[in-house]
Amino acid sequence: MTPSYVVTGGGSGVGRAIVDRLLHRGDCVVTIEFDQASLEWVESHAAGPRVVGVAGDASAEAVTEHAADLAQEHRRAGRLGQQRGDIPHRKRALGCCG
């Protein structure tokens, strides 16, 4: 079973470096970023179905629950599912896989 992780601030800087390291190892990553534009790289990333971006405030319970649900789905199904659409608090899940 491939490990899955939730990383906050994965749009740039240290958070992005952590995401890239985990993806390089072959893990799956759900990253939360407040700035939706900072997640544009997710859709074209070579890791494809192993990376998902969630735009939102990581201090908001609904956002973190959504990210955790995506990561947990990976553990159950062995892949990240197609999760485009609204999540609570008017935020949007980006990227995705299938």
N, C-alpha and C positions, 0 to 999 in steps of 0.2 A: 504494500500500500504506500503510495507516495504521500509524504507529509504535506500539510497545507498550513499556511501562516497568514495572519492578519498583520499588516505593517501600516502604522500611521505615518503621514507625511511622506509617502512614497513618490510624490511628484517631482522632487528635486532633493539635492543635498544628500545628507547622511541617509535619510529614509529611502531615497532612490538607490543609493549604493547597496543598502541592505536588500532591497527587492532584487536588484540585479544579481547579487551574490547567491541568493536563494534560488533564483531561476536558473542560474548557471549550474547549480548542483542538481537541477532536475526537479526541484520542489514546485508546488503550486502556491501562488501568492494572491491574496486579496488586499489591495492597498487603499487606504482612506486618505483623501486629500481634500482640504477645504476649497481650494481653487480648482474648479472643474477644468479650466484650460491646461492646468499642470498635468492632467491625466490623458491628454491627447495622444501621447506616445503609446498608450496601452493598446489601442486598436491595431497598430502596425508592428507591434513588438514580435520578434521572431519566436518567442515562447508561446504565442497564440493562445491555445486553450488553457494554458497554465497560469495566466495572469488576468485579473479582473480589477478594474478601478471602481471605487465608490466615491462619488463626490458628496461631501458633507462635512459636518463638524464632528470630529471624533469625540467630543465631550457630550454629544447627544446620544442618549441611550438607543433610540431607534436606528441611528446610523450604525453604531457599533454592533447592534444585534443583527442587522441586515448583513454586515460584513462577516460576522461569525457564522451566520446561517449559510452563506455562500461557501465558506471554508469547510463547514461541517458537511455540506452537500458533497463536496469533493471527497471527503473521507468515506462517505457511504457509497457513492457512485463510481469512484475512481477517476473522476474528471470534474471540471467545473461546468455547470450547466449553462444554458443560455439564459442570461439574466439581464435583459435590456428592459428597462421600464422604471416607473416611479417607485421610490421607496418612501416611507413616511417622512414627513417634514419637507416636502417639495424638493427633495434631492433626487439625483438620478444615478443609476448604476451605468457605468460606461464599459466599453470594451466587451469582450466576451468570447465565448468559446462554444465548442460544441463537439 
